[in-house]
Amino acid sequence: MLENQNSLSEQMLGELVHRLTLDRRALRDALESGAFAERVQRDFSGGVRSGVNGTPTFFINSQRHDGDFELETLLQAIQKIIHSHNE
């Protein structure tokens, strides 16, 4: 879904439901009823308050990681936090 977020549609969701062998009726009912709308809005608002401005966004000990998302960069950022807490 993240890779195709600019082209999300009910048709695409239907195709994903089929590929993932999910319940198509349950998806339709949830979309029509807005069953998860409040939760989605709450999560979105919480992300905005936390400084999330896109996906993915990584946090290390509640601090937003602004570097790239390569494994080595993330490991270095985590190790830096660990070392600063051990000093």
C-alpha positions in Angstrom: 0.0 0.0 0.0 2.8 2.4 0.8 4.4 1.8 -2.6 1.2 2.6 -4.3 -0.3 5.2 -2.0 -0.7 7.7 -4.8 -3.0 5.3 -6.7 -5.1 3.9 -3.9 -8.6 3.1 -4.9 -11.4 0.8 -3.9 -10.5 -1.4 -6.9 -6.9 -1.6 -5.8 -8.0 -2.4 -2.2 -10.2 -5.1 -3.7 -7.3 -6.6 -5.6 -5.2 -6.6 -2.4 -8.0 -8.3 -0.5 -8.1 -11.0 -3.1 -4.3 -11.5 -3.2 -4.1 -11.6 0.6 -7.2 -13.8 0.9 -9.0 -11.4 3.2 -12.7 -11.0 3.6 -13.9 -8.6 0.9 -17.3 -8.1 2.6 -15.6 -7.1 5.9 -13.5 -4.5 4.0 -16.5 -3.1 2.2 -18.6 -2.9 5.5 -15.7 -1.2 7.3 -15.2 1.4 4.6 -19.0 2.1 4.3 -19.5 2.3 8.0 -16.3 4.3 8.8 -15.6 1.8 11.5 -12.0 2.7 11.7 -12.2 6.4 10.8 -11.8 7.7 14.3 -8.8 5.4 15.0 -7.1 6.5 11.7 -7.6 10.2 12.5 -6.3 9.7 16.1 -3.2 7.9 14.7 -2.7 10.6 12.1 -3.0 13.4 14.6 -0.6 11.6 17.0 2.0 11.3 14.2 1.7 14.9 13.3 2.2 15.9 17.0 5.3 13.7 17.1 6.9 15.3 14.1 6.0 12.7 11.5 5.9 14.3 8.1 6.1 11.2 5.9 6.6 7.5 5.8 8.6 5.8 6.9 9.6 7.8 10.0 11.8 6.2 12.6 12.1 7.2 16.2 15.0 6.1 18.5 14.2 6.6 22.2 11.5 9.1 21.3 13.8 11.1 19.1 13.0 11.3 15.4 15.8 9.9 13.2 16.4 12.4 10.4 19.2 10.4 8.7 18.7 8.0 5.8 17.0 4.6 6.4 19.9 2.4 5.4 20.6 -0.4 8.0 24.1 0.8 8.7 22.9 4.4 9.4 20.1 3.2 11.7 22.5 0.9 13.6 25.0 3.7 14.1 22.2 6.0 15.4 21.0 3.3 17.8 24.6 2.6 19.0 25.2 6.3 19.6 22.1 6.4 21.8 23.2 3.3 23.7 26.7 4.7 24.3 25.3 8.1 25.5 23.2 6.3 28.1 26.0 4.2 29.3 28.3 7.1 30.0 
